[in-house]
């Protein structure tokens, strides 16, 4: 989803994409056809108008979900300030570890040990690919890696599914507003960001928080473009540096996305690191353009390695179609 799109367009797109959350799909479709609520949302800064954030803030302030659209509408239009303050103070930081099932095949293409550096790391929950098991369903049968709990993923194409977990020698991240895995309020916000009806994701989040709390990651507060070169240099002392991100660059203004793209290509070109990107198909056009054409109406993430598309992925990690 494009957070800088017009409100009606953004919410209609979200309604089409949120098919695995009937509540959010219904809410988004209703917002798009509600001029009063659209006008209220337009009073927010552009990057704060996104459905995920508005809906999570409403739930944070007691709007039931699952629940009728009327509850959301009343909460927004009757708000005297607290709900708006939450939207302005918080960000969409889903930190969905299910995406690791689509990222690990990319990580496996690099010689270890790896120094993992995540941009837009949130609480850093995706920095532990070596602490999870995986269950890839392929046309030739299941491919299992590691012990339970395993992250499930449907796989099409000749994906290089690894036989061993990645060896991680160092893990760190950058985020404008890092979340602390030991802070109860921060973790409650992450839980609120899990869509209604998605109990499996909620249980997975609880497990991911437990994993991270045993060895809290180092996540530096700062702008990802400005902080990245120094962090890459720091990580290089520990192993092969892999900079990765998933559903993060979409929240940068379009000109900043181009700056990030150029920076990553410079870092990769100089041999400083590898780059694994996992973003919506329109977010990094230079990566998407290197793969097979994607129909306009087909929502998908594009997985890239060093600036070249290798796969299409589900936004929460449930499917991987290898195209390289």
Secondary structure, 3 states (H helix, E strand, C coil): CCCCCCHHHHHHHHHHHCCCCHHHHHHHHHHHCCHHHHHHHHCCCHHHCCHHHHHHHHHHCCCCCCCCHHHHHHHHHCCCCHHHHHHHHCCCCCCCHHHHHHHHHHHCCCCCCEEEEEECCCCCHHHCHHHCEEEEEECCEEEEECCCCEEEEEEECCCCCCCCCCCEEEEEEEECCCCCCCCHHHHHHHHHHCCCCCHHHHHHHHHHHHHHHCCCCEEEECCHHHHHHHHHHHHCCCCEEEEEEECCHHHCCHHHHHHHHHHHHHHHHCCCCEEEEEEECCCCHHHHCCCCCCCCCCCCEEEEECCEEEEEECCCCCEEEECC
